Amino acid sequence: MPGNIPSRSNSNCRSLGNVCAPSGLWGNMKNIITSKLSKLRGYTALRDCKRGNFAMMASILTPVLLLGASMSLDVINLSALKGRMQAASDSVSLSVATRINKGVLDIDDAEDFARRLLLAQMESDSDRFTNLTISPQISVTKTVLDGVTTYDVKVGGTATQDTTPLASMFGKDQMSVAILSGSTAGTKEVQRALSMGIVVDVSGSMGWNLPNSQASVGDIRTSLGISYSQATKVANNLKKVMRDNGLVSWQVKWIAENYSWHDCQGMSTNATAKAYFLNSLNLGSMNNGQAKKICRRASLGSKFADQETLAANVRTVISYHTPTKKIEALQDAAQALFAQFSAADPTSTYVRTGLSAYSSYIRGTRNMEWGTSSAADYIKDMYASGGTASTRSVKWAYDQLKNANTTEDNAHAAKNGQIDPDRFILFMTDGANNRTSDDTATKAICDTAKSEGIIIYSVAFAAPERGEKLLEYCASGSDKYFDPDTADELISAFEEIGKASSTNLTRLTN
């Protein structure tokens, strides 16, 4: 019987169940498993360890929290800016619509007025918001449908401010809001018409120079706050401007009164710039329209204070060259009156004017005609001479407008459909009648005219006491009586009369 077969033995073999594995392989596997278990125990230890967690979590969350706080502050600031911009836009749109509706703001000037008003309101908040920038968007439109006029005013724009420093680190330097507000004013237009008889004194005293009308270079220097050499230069330059461009005094005054420092780089505090402005009037063949474009007109119902100052300065310079005669002041004032009528009735469809000039007798008349051109042409050629007797000219004006004379009613009815136009007399004198009987007769005519509904405006221009008493008596109320002593005051009086009477052309009712 064969002997037992000896089994193989290997000192490098380890039993794994029924499998014999080399001891080297087993060692490697053991090392790998041990390493893996060691790492797992490290993660577990880290998980279970509580030491240093707050510092680590703080380092992770702090930037997030700071960014969140910064963004929250920016959102709060932006919300505040939006609310302020909305409130300002609402206020401006309502203000503009109301002003247009009341007739104190021309629609042509409304957008510029709204822009400046919005910027002015937001400027008061410049300290609340960092680097605040406003970009206004303004729209003003007029719509007429079936006799109803609607003014649609939209005010808004974009307001931009800087973000907080931390937000800017993340690429967000500015934040903006866009706002739009609208207001609508609806009116019904009730068209009116007017006829005015103008009665003016051209007696010899109208040729006199107005008291203290001659300025000096010293007056100009003081008025403008500039040096003597500058004052001389300004005076000479304005004389050249008037001569080269064919401008008369009232046109230069018009330029000054419609000039806005606010749209011309803030020159209101710069005396030298004022002098240069006067120099800049030398533009070659300049007419009113071109001169107006020197700067945009700002119409707010009343002129800016610095515009008034500029106008006064220009008048001072004008008077340096030529003393103002009374009749020249009257001619300027009449042009101002006619300008109001032309602006209110550019097509000469609703306004009729006539004129009678008197001294000791009626020197000339212009019968009632459409518009103002006929009366304006006569005014330009007036000269002063003779005595003073107002009765016949005042009666002429009354006869044109009295109830028994249907000429005016028929003329208006045929052209504009109005059968009862507003009727006015403008009565002006600079003196007193040579005979008191003319006072008595003139008063009687004024009484009759007023009893028939004719409104009388009276202007006593640098007149003596008796002349003032006559014109005060004839006026249709204290608000219809004017007693100017200077050329400027006379022009202002005629302008006011023109505005007051022509307002009746279009009465606006809500």
C-alpha positions as CSV (number, residue, x, y, z in Angstrom):
1,M,0.0,0.0,0.0
2,P,1.5,3.1,-1.0
3,G,2.6,5.5,1.6
4,N,0.8,8.7,2.5
5,I,1.5,11.5,0.2
6,P,2.9,14.4,2.1
7,S,1.0,17.8,2.0
8,R,2.5,20.9,0.6
9,S,3.5,23.4,3.1
10,N,4.4,27.1,2.5
11,S,5.6,29.3,5.3
12,N,4.4,32.3,3.3
13,C,0.8,31.0,2.9
14,R,-2.0,32.0,5.2
15,S,-5.3,30.2,5.3
16,L,-8.4,32.2,4.3
17,G,-11.1,29.7,4.7
18,N,-10.3,27.0,2.2
19,V,-8.0,29.4,0.2
20,C,-4.4,29.7,0.8
21,A,-3.2,33.3,0.2
22,P,0.4,34.4,0.2
23,S,1.3,36.2,3.4
24,G,2.6,39.3,1.4
25,L,-0.7,39.9,-0.2
26,W,-2.5,39.6,3.2
27,G,-0.1,42.2,4.6
28,N,-0.9,44.7,1.9
29,M,-4.6,44.3,2.3
30,K,-4.3,44.7,6.0
31,N,-2.4,47.9,5.6
32,I,-5.0,49.3,3.2
33,I,-7.9,48.4,5.4
34,T,-6.1,49.9,8.5
35,S,-5.4,53.1,6.6
36,K,-9.0,53.5,5.5
37,L,-10.3,52.8,9.0
38,S,-7.9,55.4,10.4
39,K,-9.2,58.1,8.0
40,L,-12.8,57.2,8.8
41,R,-12.0,57.5,12.5
42,G,-10.5,61.0,11.7
43,Y,-13.7,62.2,10.0
44,T,-15.7,60.8,12.8
45,A,-13.5,62.6,15.3
46,L,-13.8,65.8,13.4
47,R,-17.6,65.4,13.4
48,D,-17.8,64.7,17.0
49,C,-15.3,67.4,18.0
50,K,-16.9,70.7,19.2
51,R,-13.8,72.8,19.6
52,G,-13.2,75.8,17.1
53,N,-16.6,75.3,15.3
54,F,-17.8,78.9,16.1
55,A,-14.7,80.5,14.7
56,M,-14.8,78.5,11.6
57,M,-18.5,79.1,11.0
58,A,-18.1,82.8,11.7
59,S,-15.3,83.0,9.1
60,I,-17.7,81.4,6.6
61,L,-20.8,83.3,7.4
62,T,-19.5,86.9,8.2
63,P,-19.0,88.0,4.6
64,V,-22.4,86.6,3.7
65,L,-24.0,88.5,6.6
66,L,-22.1,91.7,5.8
67,L,-23.2,91.5,2.2
68,G,-26.7,90.9,3.2
69,A,-26.7,93.9,5.6
70,S,-25.2,96.1,2.9
71,M,-27.8,95.0,0.3
72,S,-30.5,95.6,2.9
73,L,-29.3,99.1,3.5
74,D,-29.1,99.7,-0.3
75,V,-32.7,98.4,-0.7
76,I,-33.9,100.7,2.1
77,N,-32.1,103.7,0.6
78,L,-33.5,102.8,-2.8
79,S,-37.0,102.5,-1.4
80,A,-36.7,105.9,0.3
81,L,-35.4,107.4,-2.9
82,K,-38.2,106.0,-4.9
83,G,-40.8,107.4,-2.4
84,R,-39.2,110.8,-2.5
85,M,-38.9,110.9,-6.3
86,Q,-42.6,109.8,-6.6
87,A,-43.8,112.4,-4.2
88,A,-41.8,115.1,-6.0
89,S,-43.1,114.0,-9.4
90,D,-46.7,114.0,-8.1
91,S,-46.3,117.4,-6.7
92,V,-44.7,118.9,-9.8
93,S,-47.2,117.3,-12.2
94,L,-50.1,118.7,-10.2
95,S,-48.5,122.1,-9.9
96,V,-47.8,122.4,-13.6
97,A,-51.3,121.2,-14.6
98,T,-52.9,123.7,-12.2
99,R,-50.7,126.6,-13.4
100,I,-51.5,125.9,-17.0
101,N,-55.2,125.6,-16.2
102,K,-55.2,129.0,-14.4
103,G,-53.4,130.7,-17.2
104,V,-50.3,131.6,-15.2
105,L,-48.0,129.2,-17.1
106,D,-47.7,129.1,-20.9
107,I,-47.8,125.5,-22.2
108,D,-44.7,126.3,-24.3
109,D,-42.7,127.0,-21.1
110,A,-44.3,124.2,-19.1
111,E,-41.8,121.4,-19.7
112,D,-38.8,123.6,-18.8
113,F,-40.6,124.9,-15.7
114,A,-41.5,121.3,-14.7
115,R,-37.9,120.2,-15.2
116,R,-36.5,123.0,-13.1
117,L,-39.1,122.5,-10.4
118,L,-38.4,118.8,-10.1
119,L,-34.7,119.3,-9.9
120,A,-35.2,122.0,-7.2
121,Q,-37.4,119.8,-5.1
122,M,-34.9,116.8,-5.3
123,E,-31.9,119.1,-4.6
124,S,-33.1,119.4,-1.1
125,D,-32.5,115.7,-0.6
126,S,-29.0,115.6,-2.0
127,D,-27.6,115.1,1.5
128,R,-29.7,112.1,2.2
129,F,-28.5,110.1,-0.9
130,T,-24.9,109.6,-1.9
131,N,-24.0,111.2,-5.3
132,L,-27.7,111.7,-6.2
133,T,-28.3,112.2,-9.9
134,I,-31.7,113.1,-11.4
135,S,-32.6,112.7,-15.1
136,P,-36.1,114.3,-15.6
137,Q,-38.4,113.1,-18.3
138,I,-41.2,115.6,-18.9
139,S,-44.1,115.6,-21.3
140,V,-46.9,118.3,-21.6
141,T,-49.5,117.9,-24.2
142,K,-52.7,119.8,-25.0
143,T,-55.8,118.1,-26.6
144,V,-58.9,119.9,-27.7
145,L,-62.0,117.8,-28.4
146,D,-65.5,119.1,-28.8
147,G,-64.7,122.4,-27.1
148,V,-63.0,120.7,-24.1
149,T,-59.3,121.4,-23.7
150,T,-57.3,118.8,-21.7
151,Y,-53.7,119.4,-20.5
152,D,-51.9,116.1,-19.9
153,V,-48.8,116.5,-17.7
154,K,-46.4,113.6,-17.2
155,V,-43.5,114.1,-14.9
156,G,-40.9,111.5,-13.9
157,G,-37.5,110.3,-14.8
158,T,-34.6,108.3,-13.3
159,A,-33.0,108.9,-9.9
160,T,-29.6,107.3,-9.3
161,Q,-27.5,107.0,-6.2
162,D,-24.2,105.3,-5.2
163,T,-24.4,101.9,-3.4
164,T,-22.7,101.2,-0.1
165,P,-18.9,100.5,-0.3
166,L,-19.3,96.7,0.3
167,A,-21.8,96.3,-2.5
168,S,-19.5,98.2,-4.8
169,M,-16.8,95.6,-4.1
170,F,-19.1,93.1,-5.7
171,G,-19.5,95.2,-8.9
172,K,-22.6,97.1,-8.0
173,D,-21.6,100.8,-7.9
174,Q,-25.0,102.5,-8.4
175,M,-28.7,101.8,-8.1
176,S,-31.5,103.5,-9.9
177,V,-35.3,103.9,-9.8
178,A,-37.6,105.1,-12.5
179,I,-40.7,107.1,-11.7
180,L,-43.6,108.5,-13.8
181,S,-46.4,110.7,-12.5
182,G,-49.3,112.2,-14.4
183,S,-51.9,114.9,-13.9
184,T,-54.6,116.0,-16.2
185,A,-56.4,119.4,-16.1
186,G,-59.6,119.6,-18.1
187,T,-61.3,122.8,-19.1
188,K,-64.1,124.0,-21.2
189,E,-63.2,127.0,-23.3
190,V,-65.8,129.7,-23.6
191,Q,-64.5,132.0,-26.3
192,R,-64.9,135.8,-25.9
193,A,-64.0,138.8,-28.0
194,L,-63.1,142.4,-27.3
195,S,-63.1,145.9,-28.8
196,M,-61.0,148.6,-27.3
197,G,-60.9,152.3,-28.0
198,I,-57.6,153.9,-27.1
199,V,-57.4,157.6,-26.2
200,V,-54.0,159.1,-25.8
201,D,-52.7,162.6,-25.0
202,V,-50.1,164.0,-27.5
203,S,-50.1,167.6,-26.2
204,G,-46.9,169.6,-26.0
205,S,-46.0,168.3,-22.5
206,M,-45.6,164.8,-23.9
207,G,-42.5,166.1,-25.6
208,W,-40.8,166.8,-22.3
209,N,-38.0,164.7,-20.9
210,L,-39.0,162.6,-17.9
211,P,-37.4,163.9,-14.7
212,N,-34.0,162.4,-13.9
213,S,-34.1,160.3,-17.0
214,Q,-30.5,161.0,-18.0
215,A,-28.1,158.4,-16.6
216,S,-24.4,158.8,-16.3
217,V,-21.5,156.4,-16.6
218,G,-21.3,156.5,-12.8
219,D,-25.0,155.4,-12.7
220,I,-24.2,152.5,-15.0
221,R,-21.1,151.6,-12.9
222,T,-23.1,151.6,-9.7
223,S,-26.1,149.8,-11.2
224,L,-24.0,146.9,-12.7
225,G,-21.4,146.9,-9.9
226,I,-18.5,147.1,-12.4
227,S,-15.5,149.4,-13.0
228,Y,-15.7,152.8,-14.7
229,S,-14.0,151.5,-17.8
230,Q,-16.3,148.5,-18.0
231,A,-19.3,150.8,-17.6
232,T,-18.1,153.0,-20.4
233,K,-17.5,149.9,-22.6
234,V,-21.0,148.5,-21.9
235,A,-22.7,151.9,-22.6
236,N,-20.9,152.3,-25.9
237,N,-21.4,148.7,-26.9
238,L,-25.2,148.8,-26.3
239,K,-25.4,152.0,-28.3
240,K,-23.6,150.1,-31.2
241,V,-25.9,147.1,-30.8
242,M,-29.0,149.3,-31.1
243,R,-27.6,151.2,-34.1
244,D,-26.3,148.2,-36.0
245,N,-29.4,146.1,-35.5
246,G,-32.0,148.8,-35.8
247,L,-33.3,148.1,-32.3
248,V,-35.3,150.7,-30.4
249,S,-35.4,151.0,-26.6
250,W,-38.5,148.8,-26.0
251,Q,-36.9,145.9,-28.0
252,V,-33.7,146.0,-25.9
253,K,-35.9,146.1,-22.8
254,W,-37.8,143.1,-24.1
255,I,-34.6,141.2,-24.5
256,A,-33.5,142.0,-21.0
257,E,-36.8,141.1,-19.4
258,N,-36.9,137.7,-21.2
259,Y,-33.4,136.8,-20.4
260,S,-32.9,134.1,-17.8
261,W,-29.7,133.9,-15.8
262,H,-30.8,130.5,-14.5
263,D,-30.3,128.9,-18.0
264,C,-27.0,130.7,-18.6
265,Q,-24.5,129.1,-16.3
266,G,-25.4,131.0,-13.1
267,M,-24.1,134.4,-14.1
268,S,-26.4,136.2,-11.7
269,T,-23.5,136.7,-9.2
270,N,-20.8,137.5,-11.8
271,A,-20.6,141.3,-12.5
272,T,-18.1,140.8,-15.3
273,A,-20.4,138.2,-17.0
274,K,-23.2,140.8,-16.9
275,A,-21.1,143.2,-18.8
276,Y,-20.2,140.4,-21.3
277,F,-23.8,139.6,-21.7
278,L,-24.5,143.1,-22.8
279,N,-21.6,142.9,-25.1
280,S,-22.9,139.7,-26.5
281,L,-26.0,141.4,-27.8
282,N,-23.9,142.5,-30.8
283,L,-25.0,139.5,-32.9
284,G,-25.2,141.2,-36.3
285,S,-28.7,141.3,-37.8
286,M,-30.5,140.3,-34.7
287,N,-34.3,140.4,-34.4
288,N,-36.5,139.6,-31.3
289,G,-36.6,135.9,-32.1
290,Q,-32.9,135.6,-32.4
291,A,-32.2,137.6,-29.3
292,K,-34.7,135.4,-27.4
293,K,-32.5,132.4,-28.2
294,I,-29.5,133.9,-26.3
295,C,-31.1,132.0,-23.4
296,R,-34.3,130.1,-23.0
297,R,-37.2,132.1,-21.7
298,A,-38.3,131.2,-18.2
299,S,-42.0,132.0,-17.6
300,L,-43.2,131.4,-14.1
301,G,-46.0,133.9,-14.0
302,S,-43.5,136.5,-12.8
303,K,-39.9,137.2,-13.7
304,F,-37.0,136.1,-11.8
305,A,-35.5,138.7,-9.5
306,D,-32.2,138.7,-11.4
307,Q,-34.1,139.2,-14.6
308,E,-35.8,142.2,-13.1
309,T,-32.3,143.5,-12.0
310,L,-30.9,142.9,-15.4
311,A,-33.8,144.7,-17.1
312,A,-33.3,147.7,-14.8
313,N,-29.6,147.8,-15.6
314,V,-30.3,147.8,-19.3
315,R,-32.8,150.6,-18.9
316,T,-30.1,152.6,-17.1
317,V,-27.7,152.0,-19.9
318,I,-30.3,153.0,-22.5
319,S,-31.1,156.2,-20.7
320,Y,-27.3,157.1,-20.7
321,H,-27.6,157.7,-24.5
322,T,-30.9,159.4,-24.9
323,P,-33.1,161.0,-22.2
324,T,-36.6,159.4,-22.4
325,K,-39.3,161.8,-23.6
326,K,-42.8,161.1,-22.4
327,I,-44.1,160.4,-25.9
328,E,-41.3,157.9,-26.4
329,A,-42.4,156.1,-23.2
330,L,-46.0,156.1,-24.5
331,Q,-44.9,154.6,-27.8
332,D,-43.0,151.9,-26.0
333,A,-46.0,151.3,-23.7
334,A,-48.4,151.0,-26.6
335,Q,-46.2,148.4,-28.2
336,A,-46.3,146.4,-25.0
337,L,-50.1,146.7,-25.0
338,F,-50.4,145.5,-28.6
339,A,-48.0,142.7,-28.0
340,Q,-50.3,141.3,-25.3
341,F,-53.2,141.4,-27.8
342,S,-51.2,139.8,-30.6
343,A,-50.1,137.0,-28.2
344,A,-53.7,136.3,-27.1
345,D,-55.2,136.6,-30.6
346,P,-52.4,135.9,-33.2
347,T,-54.9,135.5,-36.1
348,S,-56.7,138.8,-35.4
349,T,-60.0,137.0,-35.1
350,Y,-61.3,138.3,-31.7
351,V,-59.6,141.6,-31.1
352,R,-60.6,145.0,-32.6
353,T,-58.8,148.2,-31.7
354,G,-59.1,151.8,-32.6
355,L,-57.2,155.0,-31.5
356,S,-57.8,158.7,-31.1
357,A,-54.9,161.0,-30.3
358,Y,-55.7,164.5,-28.9
359,S,-54.1,167.8,-27.9
360,S,-56.2,170.9,-28.1
361,Y,-58.3,169.0,-30.6
362,I,-58.4,165.5,-32.1
363,R,-55.1,165.2,-33.9
364,G,-55.8,161.9,-35.5
365,T,-57.9,158.7,-35.3
366,R,-57.7,155.1,-36.5
367,N,-61.1,153.5,-36.8
368,M,-61.9,150.2,-35.2
369,E,-60.2,147.4,-37.1
370,W,-59.2,143.8,-36.6
371,G,-56.0,143.3,-34.7
372,T,-53.6,146.1,-33.7
373,S,-51.6,147.0,-36.8
374,S,-53.5,150.2,-37.8
375,A,-53.3,151.7,-34.3
376,A,-49.7,150.6,-33.9
377,D,-48.7,152.3,-37.1
378,Y,-50.2,155.5,-36.0
379,I,-48.5,155.3,-32.6
380,K,-45.1,155.1,-34.2
381,D,-45.6,158.5,-36.0
382,M,-47.0,160.5,-33.1
383,Y,-45.4,163.7,-32.1
384,A,-46.1,166.1,-29.2
385,S,-47.5,169.6,-29.5
386,G,-50.4,171.8,-28.6
387,G,-52.7,172.1,-25.5
388,T,-54.9,169.6,-23.8
389,A,-58.7,169.0,-24.3
390,S,-59.8,165.4,-23.8
391,T,-63.6,165.6,-24.4
392,R,-63.7,165.0,-28.1
393,S,-61.4,162.0,-28.1
394,V,-63.1,160.3,-25.2
395,K,-66.5,160.9,-26.9
396,W,-65.0,159.3,-30.1
397,A,-64.1,156.2,-28.2
398,Y,-67.6,156.0,-26.5
399,D,-69.3,156.5,-29.9
400,Q,-67.4,153.5,-31.3
401,L,-68.6,151.2,-28.4
402,K,-71.9,152.5,-27.2
403,N,-75.0,150.3,-27.2
404,A,-76.7,152.3,-29.9
405,N,-73.9,151.6,-32.3
406,T,-74.2,148.0,-33.5
407,T,-71.1,148.2,-35.7
408,E,-68.9,146.3,-33.3
409,D,-71.5,143.7,-32.5
410,N,-72.2,143.0,-36.2
411,A,-68.5,142.8,-37.0
412,H,-67.8,140.3,-34.3
413,A,-70.9,138.3,-35.1
414,A,-69.9,138.0,-38.7
415,K,-66.3,137.0,-38.0
416,N,-66.2,135.0,-34.7
417,G,-69.9,134.5,-33.8
418,Q,-69.8,136.7,-30.7
419,I,-72.8,139.1,-30.5
420,D,-71.7,140.8,-27.2
421,P,-68.0,141.5,-27.2
422,D,-66.3,142.9,-24.2
423,R,-65.8,146.7,-24.6
424,F,-63.0,148.8,-23.2
425,I,-61.7,152.3,-23.3
426,L,-58.1,153.1,-22.4
427,F,-57.8,156.8,-21.5
428,M,-54.4,158.3,-20.9
429,T,-53.1,161.8,-20.2
430,D,-50.0,163.4,-18.8
431,G,-51.5,166.7,-17.9
432,A,-54.7,168.6,-17.1
433,N,-57.3,170.0,-19.5
434,N,-56.7,173.7,-20.3
435,R,-60.4,174.3,-19.5
436,T,-62.2,172.9,-16.5
437,S,-65.3,172.6,-18.7
438,D,-63.5,169.7,-20.5
439,D,-63.2,168.0,-17.1
440,T,-66.9,168.2,-16.6
441,A,-67.8,167.1,-20.1
442,T,-65.3,164.2,-20.0
443,K,-66.7,163.0,-16.7
444,A,-70.2,162.9,-18.1
445,I,-69.1,160.8,-21.0
446,C,-67.3,158.4,-18.7
447,D,-70.4,158.1,-16.6
448,T,-72.5,157.2,-19.6
449,A,-70.0,154.7,-20.9
450,K,-69.7,152.9,-17.6
451,S,-73.5,152.7,-17.3
452,E,-73.6,150.8,-20.6
453,G,-71.1,148.3,-19.4
454,I,-68.0,149.7,-21.1
455,I,-64.9,149.2,-18.9
456,I,-62.6,152.2,-18.6
457,Y,-58.9,151.9,-17.8
458,S,-57.3,155.2,-17.1
459,V,-53.6,156.1,-16.9
460,A,-52.4,159.4,-15.4
461,F,-48.8,159.5,-16.6
462,A,-46.7,161.9,-14.4
463,A,-49.8,164.1,-14.4
464,P,-50.6,167.0,-12.1
465,E,-53.2,166.6,-9.4
466,R,-56.2,167.8,-11.5
467,G,-55.3,165.4,-14.3
468,E,-55.0,162.6,-11.8
469,K,-58.4,163.4,-10.3
470,L,-60.1,163.3,-13.7
471,L,-58.7,160.0,-14.7
472,E,-59.3,158.4,-11.3
473,Y,-62.9,159.5,-11.6
474,C,-63.3,158.0,-15.1
475,A,-61.8,154.6,-14.2
476,S,-64.2,151.7,-13.7
477,G,-62.7,151.0,-10.2
478,S,-59.5,151.5,-8.3
479,D,-58.0,148.5,-9.9
480,K,-58.5,150.1,-13.3
481,Y,-56.7,153.3,-12.5
482,F,-52.9,153.7,-12.9
483,D,-50.7,156.7,-12.1
484,P,-47.1,155.9,-13.3
485,D,-44.4,158.4,-13.0
486,T,-41.6,156.7,-15.0
487,A,-41.3,155.1,-18.4
488,D,-41.0,151.7,-16.9
489,E,-44.1,152.2,-14.8
490,L,-46.0,153.3,-17.8
491,I,-45.0,150.3,-19.8
492,S,-45.9,148.0,-16.9
493,A,-49.3,149.7,-16.7
494,F,-50.1,149.1,-20.3
495,E,-48.8,145.5,-20.1
496,E,-51.1,144.9,-17.2
497,I,-54.1,146.4,-19.0
498,G,-53.3,144.3,-22.0
499,K,-53.1,141.1,-19.9
500,A,-56.3,141.9,-17.9
501,S,-58.4,142.7,-20.9
502,S,-57.2,139.9,-23.2
503,T,-57.7,137.3,-20.4
504,N,-61.3,137.6,-21.3
505,L,-60.6,136.2,-24.7
506,T,-60.6,132.7,-23.3
507,R,-62.2,132.2,-20.0
508,L,-61.4,128.8,-18.5
509,T,-63.9,127.0,-16.3
510,N,-63.5,123.7,-14.6
